[in-house]
Amino acid sequence: MSNKERPDLTKIIERIEFPDSYRMSFIINTLVLPAYDDIKQRLGFNRGDCILLMCLAHYEELTAQDVVAMSRRPRNSISRSVHRMLEEGYLSRSPHAEDKRQVWLRITDKGRQLHQELIRNFIELEQGFFGVLSEEEHTNLDKILTKLSLHAADL
């Protein structure tokens, strides 16, 4: 379908009954999900694998439950990724002192190298996508998204 045949998206984007959620979903479907699909196709890593590495790259250690809480990904998705990434040497683990059912997860040097490769896609996409915003608009958006993300973490 050419651009001339595409419906005018302004109607739904401006008039839908839940505009903020719809717009966020539309942007995610346009920007982030294709990046995960590309990583899956090129490198063989799924969304759970990527999110697990992204979380662990920013903390010394986390439990799988921590990753579930901070990513809102399903527990079984993160669990499968933990087992795979441990097996392939992207993560290491050690016993959790207070809860014997849990283990502390850490990203390995091999995992950090993979993390750097994975995030390149996201950085390039983000820079291109958000390039339509002025510096002031981007600063305001950053503050708003941070506030909303921290609020979502409390829900």
C-alpha positions in Angstrom: 0.0 0.0 0.0 1.5 3.4 -1.0 1.5 6.4 1.3 -1.4 7.9 -0.7 -3.5 4.8 0.0 -2.7 4.7 3.7 -5.5 5.9 6.0 -5.0 9.2 7.7 -3.5 8.1 11.1 -4.3 11.6 12.6 -7.9 10.5 13.1 -7.1 7.6 15.4 -4.1 9.1 17.0 -5.9 12.2 18.0 -9.4 10.8 18.5 -9.1 7.4 20.1 -10.6 7.1 23.5 -7.3 6.2 25.2 -4.9 8.4 23.2 -1.8 8.3 25.4 -1.7 4.5 25.7 -2.5 4.1 22.0 0.3 6.4 21.0 2.8 4.8 23.3 1.8 1.4 21.9 2.0 2.6 18.3 5.5 4.0 18.9 6.7 0.7 20.6 5.3 -1.3 17.7 7.0 1.0 15.3 10.4 1.4 17.0 11.2 -1.3 19.6 9.5 -4.5 18.5 11.1 -4.5 15.0 14.5 -4.0 16.7 13.9 -7.2 18.7 12.8 -9.0 15.6 16.0 -7.9 13.8 18.2 -9.2 16.7 16.3 -12.5 16.7 16.8 -12.9 13.0 20.5 -11.8 12.8 21.8 -13.0 16.2 19.3 -15.6 17.5 18.5 -13.8 20.8 14.9 -13.2 21.8 13.4 -10.3 23.7 13.8 -11.9 27.1 17.5 -12.6 26.4 18.0 -8.9 25.4 16.1 -7.5 28.4 18.0 -9.8 30.8 21.3 -8.6 29.6 20.2 -5.0 29.5 19.1 -5.1 33.1 22.2 -7.0 34.3 24.5 -4.6 32.5 23.4 -1.8 34.9 23.6 -3.7 38.2 26.4 -5.6 39.9 23.9 -8.5 40.6 20.2 -9.2 40.3 17.9 -12.1 40.8 15.7 -13.4 38.1 12.8 -12.0 40.1 14.4 -8.6 40.1 14.6 -8.7 36.3 10.9 -9.7 36.1 9.9 -6.8 38.3 12.0 -4.2 36.5 11.1 -5.4 33.0 7.5 -6.5 33.4 8.3 -9.5 31.3 6.7 -12.9 32.1 8.5 -15.0 34.7 8.8 -18.0 32.4 10.3 -15.8 29.6 13.0 -14.5 31.9 13.6 -18.0 33.4 14.2 -19.5 30.0 16.6 -16.7 29.2 18.5 -17.1 32.5 19.0 -20.8 31.8 20.1 -20.2 28.2 22.4 -17.3 29.0 24.0 -19.2 31.9 24.6 -22.2 29.7 26.2 -20.1 27.0 28.4 -18.2 29.4 26.8 -14.7 29.1 25.9 -14.8 32.9 27.3 -16.3 36.0 25.5 -17.1 39.2 26.1 -17.5 43.0 23.9 -18.5 45.9 21.6 -15.9 47.4 22.4 -15.8 51.2 18.9 -15.1 52.5 16.8 -17.1 50.0 18.2 -20.5 49.0 15.6 -20.7 46.2 17.2 -17.6 44.5 20.5 -17.1 42.9 22.4 -13.9 42.2 23.0 -13.3 38.5 25.9 -11.4 37.1 26.8 -10.5 33.5 30.1 -11.9 32.3 32.6 -10.2 30.0 31.2 -12.3 27.2 27.7 -11.0 28.2 28.9 -7.4 28.2 30.3 -7.8 24.7 27.0 -9.1 23.5 25.1 -6.4 25.4 27.2 -3.7 23.5 26.3 -5.4 20.2 22.6 -5.6 21.1 22.2 -2.0 22.2 23.8 -0.6 19.1 20.5 -1.3 17.2 18.4 0.4 19.8 20.7 3.5 20.0 20.7 4.0 16.3 16.9 3.6 16.0 16.3 5.9 19.0 18.6 8.6 17.6 16.9 8.5 14.2 13.4 8.4 15.6 13.7 11.1 18.2 15.7 13.3 15.9 12.4 15.0 14.9 12.3 16.6 18.4 14.1 19.8 19.4 16.5 19.6 22.3 14.0 21.2 24.6 11.2 18.8 23.5 13.5 15.8 24.0 14.5 17.1 27.4 10.8 17.4 28.4 10.0 14.0 26.9 12.9 12.5 28.9 11.5 14.0 32.2 8.0 12.9 31.4 9.0 9.3 30.4 11.2 9.0 33.5 8.3 10.2 35.8 5.8 7.8 34.1 8.3 4.9 34.2 8.9 5.3 37.9 5.2 5.6 38.5 4.6 2.4 36.5 7.1 0.6 38.7 4.9 1.4 41.7 1.7 0.0 40.1 
